[in-house]
Amino acid sequence: MTRHESITIVRHMSVEELTKIIKSIEKDVKILQRLYFIKFRYEGLKC
């Protein structure tokens, strides 16, 4: 038995476009985490 959606979803982009955006943001997050790691090490903190 399937459940009926109570909220209508309006698609403004394709799944492929959305996936591309998600992957680019994931890369940015990984770079940001690495930069914070380096900064913390410069400050003498142990991670």
Helices and strands as residue ranges (DSSP letters): H 15-42
